[in-house]
Amino acid sequence: IPADAAGRERPEHQAVPRPRLNRRLADIVHSGVVVIHAGAGYGKTALLRDWIAGVGTEFDVVSIELTSPNEDEFAGRLADELGLQSSDDQALDLPVVVAALSRAARTRRRPVVLVVDESGVQGAAEIARNLATCLAQRPPELMVIIAGREVDISDWRRVAADRQPVEIDERDLRFDDTEARQ
């Protein structure tokens, strides 16, 4: 530790404002499927949180941060976000919950954006792949943003229907000169 640094407290970590990426995400979310993938520390989660905070009333946002590789737990948390409860004849597995989300998106006044952040959970790629399978018949009123280290864009091509999913990767997430100076 350099002598002049001794005794000084490190400032609390704060995210660098990224209006460039927020604008890009706002512009491309209408494409239907956005895949954000990059290694640890590129700011995927910070970007999602910042975008959600500024979304206003344009969309209804359903946001889930994966905390474990357990698909049933993920489905349960998504069901909770939607206010769904299981019944004796219907378990709340991922296909059932995604079907309920799709139905809800068709009836809402505003488009629905499902935001899923895998947050570096080992094994999350399998949940993302199964989610993509469940969303293959998503209605146009339901848009998806999925972010993570292990997300495979090829899993999301069929979800994007007649368009390609829009990709944000490490090149996009790198700081530009203005952001680097902050």
C-alpha positions as CSV (number, residue, x, y, z in Angstrom):
1,I,0.0,0.0,0.0
2,P,1.5,3.3,-1.0
3,A,2.2,5.6,2.0
4,D,-0.2,8.3,0.8
5,A,-3.0,5.7,0.6
6,A,-2.6,4.5,4.2
7,G,-5.5,5.5,6.4
8,R,-7.7,6.6,3.5
9,E,-11.0,4.9,3.0
10,R,-11.9,3.6,-0.4
11,P,-15.0,5.4,-1.8
12,E,-18.1,3.2,-2.0
13,H,-18.4,1.5,-5.3
14,Q,-20.8,3.3,-7.6
15,A,-21.8,2.4,-11.1
16,V,-20.8,4.7,-13.9
17,P,-23.8,6.2,-15.7
18,R,-24.2,4.6,-19.1
19,P,-26.8,6.6,-21.0
20,R,-25.4,5.4,-24.3
21,L,-26.4,1.8,-23.4
22,N,-29.7,2.8,-21.8
23,R,-30.7,4.5,-25.1
24,R,-29.6,1.5,-27.1
25,L,-31.6,-0.9,-24.9
26,A,-34.6,1.4,-25.1
27,D,-34.3,1.4,-28.9
28,I,-33.9,-2.3,-29.4
29,V,-36.3,-3.8,-26.8
30,H,-39.1,-3.5,-29.4
31,S,-37.3,-6.1,-31.5
32,G,-38.8,-8.7,-29.3
33,V,-35.7,-10.5,-28.0
34,V,-32.5,-8.9,-26.6
35,V,-29.6,-11.1,-25.5
36,I,-26.9,-9.5,-23.4
37,H,-23.9,-11.7,-22.8
38,A,-20.4,-10.9,-21.5
39,G,-18.0,-12.0,-18.9
40,A,-18.1,-11.0,-15.2
41,G,-17.7,-7.3,-14.5
42,Y,-19.0,-5.9,-17.8
43,G,-22.0,-4.2,-16.2
44,K,-24.9,-6.4,-17.5
45,T,-26.8,-6.3,-14.2
46,A,-26.1,-2.6,-13.7
47,L,-27.4,-1.9,-17.2
48,L,-30.6,-3.9,-16.6
49,R,-31.2,-2.2,-13.2
50,D,-30.6,1.3,-14.7
51,W,-32.9,0.6,-17.7
52,I,-35.7,-0.8,-15.5
53,A,-35.4,2.3,-13.2
54,G,-35.9,4.6,-16.1
55,V,-38.5,2.7,-18.1
56,G,-41.4,4.8,-16.9
57,T,-44.9,3.7,-18.0
58,E,-44.0,2.5,-21.5
59,F,-43.8,-1.2,-20.4
60,D,-44.9,-3.5,-17.7
61,V,-41.6,-5.0,-16.5
62,V,-41.3,-8.5,-14.9
63,S,-37.8,-8.8,-13.7
64,I,-36.2,-12.0,-12.3
65,E,-32.6,-12.4,-11.1
66,L,-31.6,-16.0,-11.0
67,T,-30.2,-17.0,-7.6
68,S,-29.8,-20.7,-8.2
69,P,-29.7,-23.2,-11.0
70,N,-33.0,-24.7,-9.9
71,E,-35.6,-24.4,-12.6
72,D,-38.6,-25.0,-10.2
73,E,-37.4,-22.2,-8.0
74,F,-37.1,-19.9,-11.0
75,A,-40.6,-20.8,-12.1
76,G,-41.9,-20.3,-8.6
77,R,-40.3,-16.8,-8.4
78,L,-41.7,-15.9,-11.8
79,A,-45.1,-17.2,-10.7
80,D,-44.9,-15.0,-7.6
81,E,-44.1,-11.9,-9.7
82,L,-47.2,-12.7,-11.7
83,G,-49.4,-13.4,-8.7
84,L,-50.0,-17.0,-9.7
85,Q,-50.8,-19.7,-7.2
86,S,-50.7,-23.4,-7.9
87,S,-53.9,-25.5,-7.7
88,D,-54.4,-29.2,-6.9
89,D,-54.6,-30.0,-10.6
90,Q,-51.9,-27.7,-12.0
91,A,-48.3,-27.5,-10.8
92,L,-46.5,-24.3,-11.5
93,D,-43.6,-25.6,-13.6
94,L,-41.9,-23.4,-16.2
95,P,-44.1,-24.1,-19.2
96,V,-47.3,-23.4,-17.2
97,V,-45.9,-20.1,-15.8
98,V,-44.6,-18.9,-19.2
99,A,-48.0,-19.7,-20.7
100,A,-49.7,-17.6,-18.0
101,L,-47.2,-14.8,-18.7
102,S,-48.0,-14.9,-22.4
103,R,-51.7,-14.8,-21.7
104,A,-51.2,-11.9,-19.4
105,A,-49.1,-10.0,-22.0
106,R,-52.0,-10.3,-24.5
107,T,-54.5,-8.6,-22.2
108,R,-52.4,-5.8,-20.7
109,R,-52.7,-2.2,-21.9
110,R,-48.9,-1.9,-22.2
111,P,-46.4,-4.4,-23.7
112,V,-44.7,-6.7,-21.2
113,V,-40.9,-7.0,-20.9
114,L,-39.6,-10.1,-19.2
115,V,-36.1,-9.3,-17.9
116,V,-34.0,-12.3,-16.8
117,D,-30.5,-11.8,-15.3
118,E,-28.6,-15.0,-14.7
119,S,-26.2,-13.2,-12.4
120,G,-23.3,-15.6,-12.8
121,V,-25.2,-18.6,-11.4
122,Q,-23.5,-21.8,-12.5
123,G,-25.9,-24.0,-14.5
124,A,-28.1,-21.1,-15.4
125,A,-27.6,-21.8,-19.2
126,E,-30.0,-24.8,-18.9
127,I,-32.8,-22.6,-17.4
128,A,-32.2,-20.0,-20.1
129,R,-32.4,-22.8,-22.8
130,N,-35.6,-24.2,-21.3
131,L,-37.1,-20.7,-21.0
132,A,-36.3,-20.1,-24.7
133,T,-38.1,-23.3,-25.6
134,C,-41.2,-22.2,-23.5
135,L,-41.2,-18.8,-25.2
136,A,-41.0,-20.1,-28.7
137,Q,-44.6,-19.1,-29.2
138,R,-44.5,-15.8,-27.3
139,P,-47.0,-13.2,-28.4
140,P,-45.6,-9.9,-29.9
141,E,-46.8,-8.1,-26.8
142,L,-44.2,-10.0,-24.7
143,M,-40.6,-8.9,-25.2
144,V,-37.7,-10.6,-23.5
145,I,-34.3,-9.4,-22.3
146,I,-32.0,-12.1,-21.1
147,A,-28.6,-11.4,-19.7
148,G,-25.7,-13.5,-18.5
149,R,-22.3,-15.0,-18.9
150,E,-23.5,-18.4,-20.3
151,V,-26.4,-17.2,-22.5
152,D,-26.3,-18.7,-26.0
153,I,-27.8,-16.5,-28.6
154,S,-28.6,-19.5,-30.8
155,D,-31.2,-20.7,-28.1
156,W,-33.1,-17.4,-28.7
157,R,-33.3,-17.3,-32.5
158,R,-36.5,-19.2,-32.6
159,V,-38.0,-17.0,-29.9
160,A,-37.4,-13.9,-32.0
161,A,-39.8,-15.3,-34.6
162,D,-39.3,-13.5,-38.0
163,R,-36.4,-11.3,-36.7
164,Q,-33.0,-12.1,-35.3
165,P,-32.5,-11.5,-31.6
166,V,-30.6,-8.3,-30.9
167,E,-27.3,-8.9,-29.2
168,I,-25.4,-6.7,-26.8
169,D,-22.0,-8.2,-26.0
170,E,-18.6,-7.3,-24.6
171,R,-17.8,-4.9,-27.4
172,D,-20.9,-2.9,-26.7
173,L,-20.5,-3.0,-22.9
174,R,-16.9,-1.7,-22.9
175,F,-16.6,1.8,-21.6
176,D,-16.4,4.5,-24.3
177,D,-14.0,7.4,-23.8
178,T,-16.5,9.5,-21.9
179,E,-17.5,6.7,-19.6
180,A,-13.9,5.8,-18.9
181,R,-13.1,9.3,-17.7
182,Q,-15.9,9.2,-15.1
